[in-house]
Amino acid sequence: MTVRHMNFFKLLSGEVSPQQLLLKFLLLLLELQNVERGSIWVRDGDNFTCLEAVGEESDNIKGMSISKSKESIVGWVMKNGRMTIAEAGRDKRHFKQVEEAMAVKSSLILAYPLFLKDSSVYGVIEVIDTSTGGRSMNLSEEYLDFLQNLVDIGSIALSNSVEFSSQAQENSELKKTIEIMSGQRMVAGPSPSFQKALHHCRNYAGNDYPVLVTGESGVGKEVLAREIHRMSNRCNKPFLVQNCSSIPRTLLASELFGYRKGAFTGAYRDKEGLFEAANGGTVFLDEIGDMSTDLQASLLRVLQDNEIKPLGGNRATKVDVRIISATNKDLRLAIDERTFREDLFFRLNVLPVTVPPLCERSEDIPYLLAHFIRRESVLLGMEPKPVSPEALSMLMAYPWPGNIRELENMVKLVLVSCDGPEIGPSDLPPTIAAGLAEGPFGRPVPTTQPPDPQAVYSGKDWENVERDYANHLLEKHRWVISRAAREAGLKRSTFDSRLKKLGIRKTN
């Protein structure tokens, strides 16, 4: 084994992706045996599936499956956990469909099992000799023992890689759960107005242009901004938030741009600003309409030249950030009043998205309600309480002037004060009934329970959520499709098309 092979094997040991590790290991074995064809097979339910293949026409067998019930070299090695040499065409274990797919005739097949730490066979690696009589491979006992030792070491690297990948997946799921529980992850409902906003977010995520999020206070503008960042190629970089109305102008300048030692009294050392700290990631500027005009000029420089100048600094510093800003103000009116720069507005408003108020997306209330109930119940150490249809109807008809923030606070109050096993109308705060008294109460009390909104939280796929919601509307309106379509905010023809695609039809 040459020094080059040893360096290659060192690289193999550092690979964290199981599939990439196996491919590199296969290439190493092919080179050591002076052949050009090989494949990697893994368990896949009741089959063995080809994960990787090398050689001419190898793409034809990637993804190919062999039933466990059929005799095969892969199956034999999986079952016995031992290396084997098979003479193609004569060995009854030879699975000829693989050869046919690769349009080549094999002579000898050398197959090794790949073990995990628990001694289970993870997969099989095949080295294939297509030369006449199988003369390319070295099959001496000493050399085969040498290869077996390499395979054993490779199995250790594979086991570590699989364990690392499994932990990474668990960490990803844990991160997702934490984001949802902390309110940083989007909880999506089916309302057309909010789905339109989400559609914009998906389109905007693939580039670095500035985004301006508008909407009333409490509608979830920051959560939407986080969703854009999460779907972008900057998702593994920082997402940093600054509220432009919560701190004085001079302090905001130092927070955003940083300062150099001696810039002002108390500046005893250099301080990195938000834009530098978020380099490579996203900066979310909330309440951008409250930023002073002199700071607006500095922000314009960031957008135009991608550079900042710290307070007390003599040189500009290049930064790579995406800027998402948000406001509940009418910036065009602010421009007319000369409190907001027109040139900055056009720089920020490249990709606009408006978050609708909760009163325009009442279909989302069951989903948001279930999310907040589940989250707060965990924090309070109690079982989540169901909401009665009557109470839900009241909550869906209430105008929610404080939007999602008001709904969230209402859930906290109700969970603490409700003594019964179910949240009913009498458990709701007086403001709900008072708000309904001020306007028409146009929504009938549901005769069936709403779809299980917790499915959104647990990762249930969107089509199932949509199917649940459509069924709920149909039952609620006793299968009067025009009424169900109207509540869903869809044309009758569009709603009919969705029902057909979802496989929903009335049963007698």
Secondary structure, DSSP 8 states (H G I E B T S, - for coil): --HHHHHHHHHHHT---HHHHHHHHHHHHHHHTT--EEEEEEEETTEEEEEEEESTTGGGTTT-EEETTS--HHHHHHHH-S-EEEETTTSTT--HHHHHHHT---SEEEEEEEE-TTS-EEEEEEEEE-SGGG-SS---HHHHHHHHHHHHHHHHHHHHHHHHHHHHHHHHHHHHHHHHHTT-S------HHHHHHHHHHHHHTTS---EEEE--TTS-HHHHHHHHHHHSTTTTS-EEEEETTSS-HHHHHHHHH-B-TTSSTT--S-B--HHHHTTTSEEEEETGGGS-HHHHHHHHHHHHHSEE--BT-SS-EE---EEEEEESS-HHHHHHTTSS-HHHHHHHTTEEEE---GGG-GGGHHHHHHHHHHHHHHHHTS----B-HHHHHHHHHS--TTHHHHHHHHHHHHHHH--SSSB-GGGS-HHHHHHHHTS-------SS----THHHHTT--HHHHHHHHHHHHHHHTTT-HHHHHHHHT--HHHHHHHHHHHT-----
